[in-house]
Each structure stands twice: as C-alpha cells, then as structure tokens.
Amino acid sequence: MQELFDHIGVLIRARYPLLYLLTYEEGRVERNVERMAGRSQMAVWRWRSTEGLRQGTEPALPDTQPALAALDAIAQQREAAVFLMMDLHHALADPQVVRRLRDLIPGLGQRGQAVIIASPMLAVPRELEKDLLILDMPLPDRDEVARLLSALLRRQKQPITPELFERIVRTSLGLTEREIKRSYARIVLDHGEFGEDCVADLVAAKRQAIRRSRFLEFYDQVDDMGAVGGLENLKDWLDRRAVAFSEKAHAFGLPEPKGVFLLGVQGCGKSLTAKCVAGLFRIPLLRLDVGALFQRSGGGVEESLRETIRIAESIAPAVLWIDELEKGFLTEGEKASGSAFGTFLTWLQEKTRPVFVVATANEVRGLPPELLRKGRFDEIFFVDLPTVHERLTILEIHLRRRGRDPADFDLYQCAEETEKYSGAELEQVVVEALFNAFAEDRELNHRDLLRVIRDTVPLAITMDDRLKELREWARPRTRPASLDTRRIDYFEDFQEG
C-alpha cells in the first residue's frame, strides 16, 4: 500500500492531472491520500455528491454538490492540492462534466494539483483516455492485516500462538479492511476470543465476499493428487514446483512458477487436476467462471477482470483455476474478446504476485497463438484418453471412494475392455454398476462392471475424427501428461522374460 501511494506522489509531482483509483475502500483511500499529501505539503480536498467539496473538517463550499459546480470550485483553487472525488464516475456520462475536466487539465499540472477519482467501477469517457491514468488499489496485504489483528488482540488483552496468528492473517487475505474488521468483531461477539474455530468463520466470510464478485468461487477444501489416476508426467512436473512458493526456494534463486495450461480430451482429469494442485501446493484455490466473465452482457468485462485479478493477488499465494478457457477468449469460435484479452495476457506475462494459474481447455486449435506462447505459462500439457495402466488406477480410485476393495474385482479385464473410455466415463461405469447391484439388493461384483462397460459407447468413438485432429495438433506443441506406456510395457515384458 505504501508503495502505491509513494508512486501516486511521484505521478502528481510529474504533473499527472487525473488519476483513477479502482477500489471499494474509501476510508483507506482517504487515510493514505492524507499521509501522502502531508509528506508533500499539499492540501487535501474531498468531494461527495451528498456533501459537496470540503477541506479537512471545514464546512463544504456552498452549492458544490453537483459535479459541475465542484469542478468550477476546483478551478478557483491556486494552492498545491489533491482533490479526492468519490462519486465522480457517475457524472462522467455528462458531456459538460467531461468538458469541464478537460478544461481543468492544463492548469492542474501547472499548479501542482491533481484530481483523484476513487471508484469501484471503471467508467472512462473516450475523451479522457489520454489524460487519465488508471491505478488498481490492492486489498489489504499480509502486513496490514497483521497490524489490524495485533491492535485488536491488544485491546482484548488476548495472547495467541504465532501459528494461530499467522493462520488468521493468511485466511483474512482477500477481504476488504471493513470486511476484516466486521469478521473480527463477530468472532469476538460469538466466541469471546480468537481460537482455532474462528478460522472457519473467516473462511465463511471470505467465501461470501468472493461470491459477491460474481465470477469467482472460493474452495477451502480440495483433494490431493491421490485423487487423480495416471498423468504421471504432469504429477512429477507439479511435484517439483510444490515448494516453489517457500522462502527457501526464493533464497535459492527460484522464480515463482507462473502456471500450467492443460489441453486435451473432455472428461480426462483436467479439472480434477486443477483442483488438486491447490491441495498439493497447500494454498487456497479460486475458480474463475471465464464463460460468465467474458460473455456478460452490457460490457464491463475488463473492469470485472481487473477486480478478479485484484482478489486473486490479494489472497496470494493462491491457485487461480480457469476452466474451459476457450469459452471466454473466443467469440463465435474465431475472435478473441477485445481489450480484456490483452489485459489478461499482460497480467500472465508480467504478474509479480505468486498466483499459480491452472487453465484448462478442450478445444484449443482456434485459440489465439499469443495465449499459448512460452512465458504466459510455464508449460503446456496434453491430457489424452487414459492408457490401460491409468484406467486400472482410475477404477481402483472410484471403487475405494465408494467403500469397495479393488482386490475383490478383476479390474485387469475391466481396464482392457475400456479402451477409449475417459476418466469421467470410467467413474460412471462404477456408479451405474452400483445402481444395478443396489436395485437387485446384492453386493457389487466385477460382472456388474463388465455389463455396464459392454453396454456403453464412449464419446471418443463417436468423435474419433475430431480426437485424431486434436492429437495431431498437440503432438508438436505440448508435453504429454501421461507416461509413454509403450516403454512401461517393454520393461515389464523384459523383466518377465
């Protein structure tokens, strides 16, 4: 936060007349603007549409509630000053307000003045695009949250362990300052003190806050990689990066990993793997509904994407899971989604916060080549239909999950007879067989599995030509997520011989 407002001070000294600060947190903006202006010996004026233009605790200037009147009053000021305007974004649809701002611009810089528009939404008229600089105000970081919690604990005269203190701080990341204060107050009222159970309350508050973003979903419980059958190449690659967010890795000189792109056949474990990455890395998981974000009506896509990025970075380190990426970045199968696409590419390339992006896609041949270029993601993996070895593992996983011992079934025959089955289809084999056995009031056996297998036509058979095209596209462009089973079979045969 200090760095942002130091940067704003430099911009004002460099005669940037108009700054647009994207934030929900007016209180934090006011406090930090006052500190920044105080260091530069500048006056601070505030404007709200309900009060008018005022300096400090002085009464507001008369008749300055309308935006146009407030801008006229600003034009009369001659001292170096910051004019912090809270509701001006609503008035920017008025051509007269835009014209008055444009008239103000030359004089603001000359007098060492600047207008800062604070708003949770982006509304920039085209006429102002070249004179206005947009800045994102981050949510409270680890140090700010720690100060809030420390101050409350001192007032409560309650000591807590360093481990619990760190868990509470880490869980609070991603909330606004006001949301954090309200959550802490509720914990004190409900429990009387901070204990282990208060972390669950904070998780619930975070889930509720993130849900209001409309495009993000917060997962506080995720599986580990044991839930994924096969994909050993991908698992090995992820294992080597699981400790990359640690201080030890940073001291060793390792950069924080950017992310991974999982392309391939539908139902073969891409989404499950994305969820399990967070469990492997032991960091929070956010899922971005990219289809809803990029296909929303009424515009505002870039603004919503910026908000999504701010939340993800505030929670960092975190995993950001972008499922079925192609649904968002393609319009009518051809065209990338405008400036929001450029914003996303720039963030992928230049992000400095530890947000590990896991993107998945089923159809990639029409995706813009810029998205697949090295540097956006650390690696691109192709997830194909499971091999016979992987099908065996997947069947074992789903039987264990439903309380059955895989040793009681002839799964080798089942694995052999499920060629071209996806992981999702293998799960449904187990589920359907369970339904059949339950309907007949008896225990499940491997003949139930075989019966379902022989009655099922996997999707890959009906889409064989499309699957071949996808494999041809992926072969020179991606790494396989699975091991080469021909080599496994060779060594197994060699050992048996």
MARROTOR-99688 format. One line per field, with one value per residue (C-alpha): x, y, z. Coordinates in steps of 0.02 Angstrom, whole numbers, plus 50000, padded with zeros to 5 digits. Each point is the difference from the previous one (the first is absolute). Example, Ala and Ser with C-alpha at 12.3 -4.5 7.8 and 13.67 -1.06 7.14 Angstrom:
<fipas>
c1: 50615,50069;
c2: 49775,50172;
c3: 50390,49967;
</fipas>
This chain:
<fipas>
c1: 50000,50140,50082,49840,49978,50185,49975,49848,50104,50130,49865,49928,50173,50021,49840,49880,49835,49871,50016,49865,50015,49900,49945,49852,50091,49973,50063,50168,50017,49967,50126,50136,49969,50014,50166,50067,49944,50068,50174,49991,49921,49844,49822,49867,49824,49862,49842,49846,49839,49906,50114,50090,50183,50085,50175,50035,49867,49949,49821,49973,50003,49820,49905,50139,49903,49976,50157,50008,49992,50136,50115,49966,50054,50158,50045,50004,50129,50181,50096,50081,49862,49925,49814,49931,49832,49896,49848,50064,49991,49810,50013,50122,49853,49960,50090,50010,50092,50121,50027,50032,50128,50090,50005,50074,50141,50131,49984,50003,50175,50069,49935,50062,49822,49917,49824,49987,49840,49967,49874,49965,49954,50088,49908,50123,49933,50100,50041,50099,50092,50164,50002,49942,50106,49911,50071,49943,49998,50039,49905,50089,50162,50075,50082,49842,49894,50129,49993,49809,50002,50141,49906,49841,50093,50082,49830,49930,50158,50002,50162,49994,50133,50105,49933,49817,50041,50075,49853,49875,50098,50020,49816,49950,50090,49879,49878,49984,50055,49819,49958,50149,49948,49821,50056,50115,49863,49878,50129,50023,49812,49967,50149,50067,50177,50102,50020,50019,49815,50009,50095,49843,49902,50129,49993,49810,50019,50128,49890,49854,50107,50074,49829,49945,50130,49881,50141,50105,49970,50104,50047,50061,49999,50091,50063,50181,50082,49952,49827,50073,50030,50150,50073,50170,50100,49888,50003,50189,50011,49882,50090,50161,49910,49902,50130,50035,49900,50109,50131,50131,49959,50009,50170,50060,49962,49844,49868,49821,49914,49874,49883,49956,49882,49909,49931,49914,49856,49843,49975,50181,50045,50049,49877,50034,50186,49974,49909,50132,50143,49943,50002,50175,50065,49902,49933,49821,49906,49895,49898,49965,49839,50079,49846,49892,50137,50033,49823,49911,49881,50014,50190,50113,50103,50169,49945,49939,50162,50101,49896,50028,50188,50002,49911,50114,50156,49938,49980,50169,50078,49851,49948,49886,49907,49931,49889,49958,50101,49944,49821,50058,50137,49911,49847,49906,50147,50117,50031,50087,49901,50073,50096,49962,50099,50149,49984,50002,50151,50097,49962,50051,50166,50043,49914,50112,49886,50005,49838,50020,49880,49929,49907,49904,49928,49918,50012,50160,50029,49907,50081,50106,50184,50052,49916,50103,50167,50137,50005,49812,50006,50147,49942,49860,49946,49888,49880,49951,49883,50068,50113,49959,50111,49914,49827,50043,50053,49845,49883,50091,49981,49813,49969,50098,49906,49838,50060,50051,50165,50071,50081,49825,49979,50083,50047,50131,49863,49897,50149,50033,49820,49986,50113,49953,49906,50033,50027,49825,49926,50095,49927,49826,50034,50025,49850,49882,50058,49965,49824,49968,50065,49902,49840,50023,50037,50173,50184,50097,50111,50112,49866,49894,50143,50025,49814,49999,50161,49928,49840,50091,50063,50136,49996,50172,49931,49864,50127,50147,50045,49998,50109,50128,50009,50025,50141,50084,49990,50067,50144,50128,49935,49976,50072,49903,49924,50012,50152,50040,49916,50092,50160,49913,49935,50173,50087,49863,50016,50189,49995,49876,50111;
c2: 50000,50120,49965,50044,50169,50041,49968,50114,50137,49983,50008,50160,50080,49945,50100,49858,50096,49858,49836,49866,49887,49838,49951,49968,50068,50187,50006,49923,50116,50155,49951,49961,50154,50107,49920,50017,50182,50041,49941,50113,50147,49996,50041,49865,50038,49868,49996,49894,50030,50005,50129,50104,50053,50022,50011,49903,50034,50167,50021,49955,50139,50053,49927,49881,49837,49994,49936,50146,50127,49906,50005,50187,50022,49897,50118,50144,49916,50055,49903,49830,49876,49829,49995,49831,49971,49850,50004,50082,49840,50018,50174,49954,49956,50187,50085,50165,49917,49919,50167,50088,49869,50020,50189,49974,49885,50131,50102,49853,49946,50178,50031,49833,49935,49836,49929,49821,49909,49857,49874,49812,50003,50060,50133,50096,50109,49985,50186,49975,49839,50088,50111,49879,49865,49848,49920,49847,50015,49830,49923,49996,49901,49888,50142,50106,49853,49957,50178,49993,49835,50053,50160,49902,49869,50139,50077,49829,49961,49828,49911,49868,49884,50061,49854,50049,50184,49957,49888,50138,50129,49885,49954,50184,50044,50039,50099,50189,50090,50025,49817,49948,50114,49939,49818,50026,50090,49858,49872,50096,50012,49817,49918,50129,49971,49941,49812,49861,50004,50183,49950,49913,50162,50096,49871,50021,50189,49986,49881,50122,50149,49912,49936,50181,50021,49897,49917,49919,49847,49966,49822,49971,49810,49916,49824,49949,49922,49827,50034,50011,49837,49997,50160,49957,50122,50143,49946,49990,50175,50069,49911,50091,50166,49964,50086,50144,50126,49974,50121,49865,49989,50190,50003,49864,50116,49913,50108,49970,49889,50087,49856,49856,49979,49832,49960,49844,49880,50040,49901,49944,50085,50178,50083,49874,50030,50188,49981,49881,50119,50112,49850,49953,50178,50026,50168,50066,49965,50123,49946,50131,49977,50062,49971,50110,50132,50021,49975,50115,50122,50188,50011,50021,49846,50083,50080,49830,49917,50131,49971,49812,50025,50116,49869,49859,50102,50054,49817,49950,49878,49918,49891,50083,49866,50057,49860,49982,50152,49992,50047,50171,50050,49951,50086,49901,49881,50126,50164,50036,50107,50174,50104,49880,49867,50118,50040,49815,49963,50144,49942,49821,50061,50131,49950,50013,49928,49810,49952,49831,49994,49831,50020,49859,49986,49865,50089,50097,50005,50166,50083,50154,49949,50139,49904,49843,50088,49953,50124,50005,49827,49898,49848,49934,49820,49892,49889,49852,49854,49892,49853,49824,50027,50164,49925,49867,50135,50104,49853,49962,50180,50005,49832,50051,50165,49900,49882,49851,49906,49998,49831,49922,50039,49942,50176,49946,49934,50157,50110,49902,50015,50188,50061,50178,50031,50166,50013,50073,49853,49877,50081,49982,49815,49977,50108,49913,49827,50051,50055,49834,49897,50103,49981,49811,50008,49921,50048,50067,49880,50018,49926,50154,50109,49897,50006,50190,50010,49893,50103,50167,50089,50123,50176,49977,49872,50117,50143,49899,50116,50154,49912,49954,50181,50059,49876,50052,50182,49964,49883,50134,50136,49922,49877,49840,49994,49810,49888,49909,49832,49915,50019,49937,49847,49968,50000,49895,49871,50006,49965,49858,49923;
c3: 50000,50045,49833,49904,50084,49986,49813,49999,50082,49862,49867,50073,50005,49819,49960,49969,50019,50006,50093,50007,50152,49991,50176,50113,50152,50016,50179,49957,49851,50106,50135,49875,49894,50157,50047,49823,49986,50172,49950,49847,50093,49891,50051,49987,49940,49999,49898,50023,49905,50166,50083,49871,49996,50169,50074,50160,50132,49924,49939,49819,49872,49969,49852,49948,50009,49809,49914,49879,50143,50095,49847,49982,50183,49970,49858,50126,50114,49979,50133,49972,50041,49972,49959,50051,49915,50057,49886,49842,49898,49996,49926,49862,49888,49994,49852,50095,50145,49880,49912,50166,50050,49835,50026,50174,49944,49944,50160,50120,49953,50000,50177,50068,50017,49956,49997,50066,49956,50122,49938,50006,49815,49845,49898,49891,49858,49840,50006,50162,49956,49955,50155,50133,50083,50073,50159,50094,50190,50074,50144,50169,49991,50132,50098,50005,50059,50131,50069,50009,50092,50118,50047,50038,50103,50103,50036,50045,50102,49921,49956,49863,49930,49852,49897,50030,49970,49831,49952,50042,49901,49850,50001,50008,49838,49860,50108,50007,50159,50050,49970,50106,50143,49994,49997,50149,50096,49968,50058,50163,50027,49955,50085,50121,49937,49852,49994,49874,49955,49946,49842,49936,50027,49898,49861,49994,49992,49860,49903,50015,49949,49850,49948,49982,49863,49889,49904,50137,50108,50154,50047,50178,49986,49856,49961,49985,49849,50062,49927,49824,49908,49883,49923,50076,49893,50055,50181,50000,49924,50132,50143,49952,50018,50158,50111,49881,50104,50155,50066,49976,49814,49985,50087,49881,49855,49933,49918,50053,49871,49888,49963,49886,49852,49990,49829,49943,49996,50097,50161,50018,50163,49955,50120,50138,49983,50009,50166,50068,49960,50143,50117,49942,50020,50163,49945,49969,49838,49901,49849,49867,49901,49840,49894,50111,50010,49815,49938,50122,49919,50018,49993,50151,49959,50024,50164,50065,49946,50093,50156,49984,49985,50152,50106,49941,50035,50171,50052,49927,50008,49918,49853,49872,49902,49833,49935,49815,49951,49819,50050,50054,49881,49841,49930,49870,49991,49922,50085,50166,50123,49971,50126,50143,49906,49991,50185,50042,49890,50075,50177,49959,49931,50130,50163,50151,50135,50028,49911,49915,49852,49948,49836,49917,49825,49895,49832,49969,49813,49986,50151,49962,49982,50122,50140,49970,49984,50125,50143,50026,50080,50060,49902,49890,50028,49891,50098,49891,50031,50142,49957,50061,50152,50041,49974,50129,50124,49967,50029,50163,50059,49969,50081,50156,50006,50011,50135,49892,50000,49822,50038,50000,49814,49839,49951,49872,49887,50030,49956,49841,49942,50030,49861,49947,50164,50086,50187,50022,49904,50108,50155,49926,49968,50187,50045,49877,50058,50180,49952,49915,50146,50126,49899,50009,50187,49992,50010,49852,49900,49847,49885,50038,49941,49841,49959,50008,49900,49859,49994,49989,49844,50055,49930,49921,49878,49936,49989,49934,49856,50111,50129,49866,49943,50180,50027,49838,50054,50175,49956,49946,50117,50172,50125,50034,50174,50005,49994,49839,50037,49858,50100,50158,49908,49926,50168,50080,49860,50013,50188,49977,49865;
</fipas>
